Amino acid sequence: MERCDVLIVGLGPAGGAAALAAARAGLRVLAVERRQNIGRPVQCAEYVPLSLGAMAQRTGAEIQRVHGMRTVLPSGAETENAFPGLMIDRERFDAGLARAAQEAGAEVLTGCRFLGLDRENALAYCRDGGGEKTVAYRVLIAADGPASPVAAAIGLTRLDVVLARQIVVPLIKKMNWTEVFLSGDYPGGYAWLFPRGERANLGIGVERRAAGRLGELLRALHQRMSEEGRVGGTVLLRSGGAIPVGGPRPELVVGNVLFAGDAAGLTHPVTGAGIHPAVVSGELAGKAAVMRLSGREGALRDYAGEVRELFGASLARAVRRRREAQGPGDGAMRRSWVAFREYWEERTG
Ligand SMILES: Cc1cc2nc3c(=O)[nH]c(=O)nc-3n(C[C@H](O)[C@H](O)[C@H](O)COP(=O)(O)OP(=O)(O)OC[C@H]3O[C@@H](n4cnc5c(N)ncnc54)[C@H](O)[C@@H]3O)c2cc1C
């Protein structure tokens, strides 16, 4: 049996940040990641706000800067907003964070899958190439993404998600902005073209009920973009994934189990931006574990409070906008997308 102070399940940005924070404080940290290679395959459009700039630099993940976001409405009308940020290499970002955690003393096990939990005895069951292992933990941080096997093991409800598909394509005309396409064809989601130097991420996310059409929609979008001479016709890479869109899960803490990042439902339900909240909540979860294990009784409860205070209002607004009746026209889209004044206005009466 392995023993640790803090067991971290999943080494995306939330798990990496949690492992780093807890290991830096001297705790015995074990982080398990089911993938053999941290960060690979990349399932992300790779945009982060400038606030993650220092971390992107430290991990060698910065690819290029973007100054703004262009939004294309169903009518074809375009609008541009200042949305300064960075395009990053997600694999380098996630791997760099995990490496920093290792350097701070965390033990990292890749190719190791969390299987189940005996919460009463604070035991987790995992399996890697060497077989099954039992891990005795004092605090467990679930940073295991939108499907959160830890949440499932506890019996918590599954998070509502949007499903996405993405291709990496050659970028013919360089861009220093991100581009978003709103359309009735993309219910509950949108399409994007995000630059990465000489390549671009081209993707679409939609509600589950429309997911069967994702392949066809993405092919049509790719064809249109290549006919317009903006991207090349070759597909360099394919990926996809799920994006939580229902807001924070009601239980951010269950006993001595904390949820962070996508596992906690912290991704923005309208934009799908989840790297920043994953890093912030991961770090807070790591620090909460440190405080709890140094004797502060309410530290884990305080974690839930801090997360809600930081992200609650913005996530609640985004959830409301998604729920409101939507239509295919520009007007309805303006109310449901962050680039427009209508999104931020509260209607009275
Ligand atoms: C197509 C797409 C595009 C996106 N684009 C952006 C974007 O441009 N900007 C942005 O900010 N956000 C974007 N997001 C969202 C962003 O990727 C997530 O919010 C972010 O990855 C959340 O980080 P996390 O650490 O919480 O979870 P994850 O990154 O999902 O990490 C969870 C980790 O847990 C591991 N794991 C799962 N189950 C187990 C298990 N049983 N045992 C061990 N390990 C396990 C997984 O392998 C994974 O490595 C996008 C998402 C998708 C799907």
The ligand as an SDF file (V2000), in Angstrom:
LIG
                    3D

 53 58  0  0  0  0  0  0  0  0999 V2000
  -12.0840   21.1040  -27.8040 C   0  0  0  0  0  0  0  0  0  0  0  0
  -11.8040   21.9290  -26.5610 C   0  0  0  0  0  0  0  0  0  0  0  0
  -11.2800   23.2050  -26.6970 C   0  0  0  0  0  0  0  0  0  0  0  0
  -11.0020   23.9660  -25.5450 C   0  0  0  0  0  0  0  0  0  0  0  0
  -10.4100   25.1880  -25.6890 N   0  0  0  0  0  0  0  0  0  0  0  0
  -10.0740   25.9110  -24.5990 C   0  0  0  0  0  0  0  0  0  0  0  0
   -9.3670   27.1450  -24.7250 C   0  0  0  0  0  0  0  0  0  0  0  0
   -9.0040   27.5920  -25.8160 O   0  0  0  0  0  0  0  0  0  0  0  0
   -9.0750   27.8200  -23.5950 N   0  0  0  0  0  0  0  0  0  0  0  0
   -9.4290   27.3700  -22.3570 C   0  0  0  0  0  0  0  0  0  0  0  0
   -9.1540   28.0560  -21.3610 O   0  0  0  0  0  0  0  0  0  0  0  0
  -10.0850   26.2010  -22.2140 N   0  0  0  0  0  0  0  0  0  0  0  0
  -10.3930   25.4590  -23.2960 C   0  0  0  0  0  0  0  0  0  0  0  0
  -11.0120   24.2380  -23.1530 N   0  0  0  0  0  0  0  0  0  0  0  0
  -11.3090   23.7700  -21.7940 C   0  0  0  0  0  0  0  0  0  0  0  0
  -10.0360   23.2920  -21.1290 C   0  0  0  0  0  0  0  0  0  0  0  0
   -9.3550   22.3800  -21.9640 O   0  0  0  0  0  0  0  0  0  0  0  0
  -10.3760   22.6360  -19.7810 C   0  0  0  0  0  0  0  0  0  0  0  0
  -11.1780   23.5060  -19.0530 O   0  0  0  0  0  0  0  0  0  0  0  0
   -9.1080   22.2960  -18.9900 C   0  0  0  0  0  0  0  0  0  0  0  0
   -8.3920   21.2740  -19.6180 O   0  0  0  0  0  0  0  0  0  0  0  0
   -9.4790   21.8650  -17.5690 C   0  0  0  0  0  0  0  0  0  0  0  0
   -8.3320   21.4200  -16.9050 O   0  0  0  0  0  0  0  0  0  0  0  0
   -8.4610   20.2760  -15.8010 P   0  0  0  0  0  0  0  0  0  0  0  0
   -7.0850   20.0740  -15.2790 O   0  0  0  0  0  0  0  0  0  0  0  0
   -9.5480   20.5840  -14.8850 O   0  0  0  0  0  0  0  0  0  0  0  0
   -8.9480   18.9840  -16.6070 O   0  0  0  0  0  0  0  0  0  0  0  0
   -8.2360   18.1830  -17.7890 P   0  0  0  0  0  0  0  0  0  0  0  0
   -7.3280   19.0510  -18.5540 O   0  0  0  0  0  0  0  0  0  0  0  0
   -9.3320   17.4680  -18.4920 O   0  0  0  0  0  0  0  0  0  0  0  0
   -7.3380   17.1250  -17.0230 O   0  0  0  0  0  0  0  0  0  0  0  0
   -7.9000   16.0000  -16.3960 C   0  0  0  0  0  0  0  0  0  0  0  0
   -6.8550   14.9080  -16.3880 C   0  0  0  0  0  0  0  0  0  0  0  0
   -7.3560   13.8260  -15.6240 O   0  0  0  0  0  0  0  0  0  0  0  0
   -6.9600   12.6530  -16.2610 C   0  0  0  0  0  0  0  0  0  0  0  0
   -7.8450   11.5550  -15.8180 N   0  0  0  0  0  0  0  0  0  0  0  0
   -9.1510   11.4020  -16.1250 C   0  0  0  0  0  0  0  0  0  0  0  0
   -9.6040   10.2620  -15.5810 N   0  0  0  0  0  0  0  0  0  0  0  0
   -8.5820    9.7010  -14.8970 C   0  0  0  0  0  0  0  0  0  0  0  0
   -8.4330    8.5130  -14.1300 C   0  0  0  0  0  0  0  0  0  0  0  0
   -9.4500    7.6440  -13.9730 N   0  0  0  0  0  0  0  0  0  0  0  0
   -7.2440    8.2620  -13.5620 N   0  0  0  0  0  0  0  0  0  0  0  0
   -6.1890    9.1100  -13.7310 C   0  0  0  0  0  0  0  0  0  0  0  0
   -6.2680   10.2260  -14.4800 N   0  0  0  0  0  0  0  0  0  0  0  0
   -7.4520   10.5440  -15.0380 C   0  0  0  0  0  0  0  0  0  0  0  0
   -7.0790   12.9540  -17.7460 C   0  0  0  0  0  0  0  0  0  0  0  0
   -6.3040   12.0600  -18.5390 O   0  0  0  0  0  0  0  0  0  0  0  0
   -6.5610   14.3790  -17.7940 C   0  0  0  0  0  0  0  0  0  0  0  0
   -5.1930   14.4640  -18.0560 O   0  0  0  0  0  0  0  0  0  0  0  0
  -11.2950   23.4480  -24.2680 C   0  0  0  0  0  0  0  0  0  0  0  0
  -11.8420   22.1680  -24.1410 C   0  0  0  0  0  0  0  0  0  0  0  0
  -12.0910   21.4040  -25.2750 C   0  0  0  0  0  0  0  0  0  0  0  0
  -12.6440   20.0200  -25.1310 C   0  0  0  0  0  0  0  0  0  0  0  0
  1  2  1  0
  2  3  1  0
  2 52  2  0
  3  4  2  0
  4  5  1  0
  4 50  1  0
  5  6  2  0
  6  7  1  0
  6 13  1  0
  7  8  2  0
  7  9  1  0
  9 10  1  0
 10 11  2  0
 10 12  1  0
 12 13  2  0
 13 14  1  0
 14 15  1  0
 14 50  1  0
 15 16  1  0
 16 17  1  0
 16 18  1  0
 18 19  1  0
 18 20  1  0
 20 21  1  0
 20 22  1  0
 22 23  1  0
 23 24  1  0
 24 25  2  0
 24 26  1  0
 24 27  1  0
 27 28  1  0
 28 29  2  0
 28 30  1  0
 28 31  1  0
 31 32  1  0
 32 33  1  0
 33 34  1  0
 33 48  1  0
 34 35  1  0
 35 36  1  0
 35 46  1  0
 36 37  1  0
 36 45  1  0
 37 38  2  0
 38 39  1  0
 39 40  1  0
 39 45  2  0
 40 41  1  0
 40 42  2  0
 42 43  1  0
 43 44  2  0
 44 45  1  0
 46 47  1  0
 46 48  1  0
 48 49  1  0
 50 51  2  0
 51 52  1  0
 52 53  1  0
M  END
$$$$
